[in-house]
Amino acid sequence: MANIRRNVRLYFRLQLLQARAIFEYRADFWLNIVGMALRQVAVFVFIVALFTKVPNVQGWTQPEIILLYALAVIPRGIVQLFFNGVWWLSGYIHSGRFDQLLVRPFPILLQVMALDFSIEGLANVMLGMLGLIYASRGLGLHWGIGQWVFLIFTLMVSTVIMASIDLATHCALFWNPASGGRIPYIAEYLVEFAKYPITLYDQLIRTVITWILPFAFVSYFPALILLGKVDANVWIAYFSPVVGLLAVFLAALLWRRGLVQYQSAGN
């Protein structure tokens, strides 16, 4: 237990150093925040503009779509803040610098996670929170303690699912450093599908984002419960914790197998 506390403390110290390095250049920091926020605001504006022409999309109103957007963006932002280091894994493997992490007396995975503190994550969390406020006011929601607990729990599980998918897809680099780096970008693209009802997509896409890369458990299924929508698949939402545990297990398995498979690119 003492060793776990030590590792967690060191991890957050490394993240603090990353954050301090970013905040050192305040003008650059705020320019990045504004630029990344504008990119997400464009999605928000698109949704608002869409519903000026149509009252709903397959039974989903504008505030309900905004809620889906918020449920997808907030956990993504948390992952980008605290677990974004896996996106540096490709460069470390190709350059041979990954060997440095192997010889340090600190868990390799925590070292990798602490390689980056993404400002984009802060922008996403802020916009997601604004989206939640906008949606709750637009829907006139008056949630009890049960709904708020479910929302917080959903965001926690969603963060675990997204972080696990990031790690699992990056593990392909251990087997194929040349082309394995493309897989995480495919998964990153599929996150966008979580911002809208999965009923808008064909069966193939629904299957992929539900059972292969389970982004539907991040936003769509939890939203069915939070909004009290009648849907034949609403019961699936209660399996989100199980999906989260399976995602962690698979990511951990691939990580351990990948470390065994790893061959140094250094001299």
Order of alpha helices (4+ residues) and beta strands (2+ residues): alpha-alpha-alpha-alpha-alpha-alpha-alpha-alpha-alpha-alpha-alpha-alpha-alpha
